[in-house]
Amino acid sequence: MLVRPAELSDAEAIAAIYNLEVTESTATFDLVPRTLEQQRSWQVERSGAHAVLVAVDDDGTIVGFASLSPFRTRPAYSTTVENSVYVHREHRRRGIALLLMNALIDTARSHGFHSMIARIADAQPPSLKLHESVGFELVGVEREVGRKFNRWLDVAVLQLLL
């Protein structure tokens, strides 16, 4: 398994992984799948220090991705990032998320970030376990801040000081 920076040519594979979670899970609060053009724009916004990484299997298939996004727009927050990790459903429970997470943490450190925030919708146990395994700590729960599939959803907020 190879983890590398995403390229624009990876946009279709990344969107396919992400859009399945948009339409079938509470892993994201997006309600409408991304178009290819929107996916490319999202990736361009995360170039440089705000990176997108992909996990590529031995056959060259993108099986997951991870990203660093700005935490907030105000300048005082510039050393804090929010992370995301998604693995294709057919490739889960193989250590890919952990591989991506470790590479993302290394990337954040090398880019000079101080703090990483994870916002985990619906307190999904696999995501909580992944984040806790690399040192994230629960710092709060936002109650019923999202609504998807006719349900109010909480968001667990975890933090890692880099």
N, C-alpha and C positions, 0 to 999 in steps of 0.2 A: 504494500500500500504506500502510495506516494502522496504527500501533502505539499501543495504548491500554491503560489498566488493565482487567483482566478484571472482568466483572460476574457475579453468580450465574447470570444467564440464559445465560451462555456455558458453563456446566458441561457440558452434553451434548456440545457440539462439542469441548471440551477432552478430555473422557473418551474420545470416539471416537478422537481422535489418539493419546492415551496408551495406551489399551487394545490397539490394534493392535501397539504396541511391546511390551507385556506378553506378548502371546500369540505373537508372531512374531519377536522379536529379543532380543538381549542388551543393548540400550540401557538397560534398567532391570532391576533384580534382583527387582522384583515378579513374582509368579508367578500371581496371580489378578487378573483385570480389576476395576476399580473400578465400583461401582454409582453411579448418579446421586447418591444420598444421600452416599456416601463422597466423591465428587468435590466436591460442595458443601461438605462439612466441611473437606476439604483446602484449598479456596479460602478459606474463612473463617479458617482457621489462618494463612493468608498474606495477611492484610489489614494495612494500615498499612505499616510499614517492610519487612516481609517480603511483597513484592508478587508478583502474577501479572500478566503482560502478555500481550496477544494481538495477533497480526498479522491484519488484516482486509483482504481484497482489495477491488477496486472494486465487486464484486457483493454485498459485505457478508458474505462467507463467511469464517469463521475458518480460517486456513490454518496456524497455528502458535501456540505459546505458550512463554513463558519464565517462570521463577520464581526468587525468592530465598527460601531456607529457612534456618532456624537451623542453624549448623554443628554445635554441640553445646549441651547444656542447661546446663552450668555457667556461672555468670555471667561469668567471665573471658573466655569466648569470645564475648560478646555483640556485639562489633564485627566478627566474622567471619561471613560467610554462605556458603552453598553454592548454586551455580546449576544450573539445568536449562534446556535448550532442546530443544524438539521441533517438527518441521515435518511436516505431512501429507505422506505419501509422493508424492502426485501433484503436489506443489508444491515439491519439493526442487530444488536447483541453480539457484535464481533469486535468491539473495541474501537470502532471508527470514531465515535463521538469523543472518546477520551483522547485519541490521537489528534483530532482536530482541536479539541479544547487546549491541550498542552501546547500545540503549535500556535494557537491564538494568544495564549498567555505570553509565550516567548516573543511573539510579534509585538504585543502591547508593551512589554517591558523594553524591547529594543527601540521602540518608537518614543520612549520617554513618558508613557502614561503612568499615572500614580494609582489610579483606582479603576476597578472594573465592576460594573453593575450588571446583574442578571435579573430580569423580570420574568418570572415563570408563571404563566397563566394557568389557572385551574390546579395549581400545586401538583403538577404531574410528577409522580414518584420517580420515574427514570431520570428526568431532568434534574430534580432536586438532588438525587443521589450522585449524579455526574458532577454537579457543581460542588457539592460538599466534599467529594473525593479529591478535588484539587485545591481545597482550602477555602472555598467561599463559605461565608457565614450568613445565616438569616438575620436581616436587620429590620424586617417589618413585613406586614401583610396589608395590602390595600384591599379593603372589603368592597365587593360588588361594584368594581369600577368598569367592568366590561359586560356586554351582553351579546351572546352568540348562541345560536340554536335554541332560542327562547329560554335561556338560562342566564342568571346573574352569575358572574365569575369573579373570583378573587384573584389577586396577583401577589405571589410571594416575591419579595425583593431580597436578593442576596448580594453580598459585596466581597470582593477580594482586593486587599491592598497589595499592590505590586511591589 
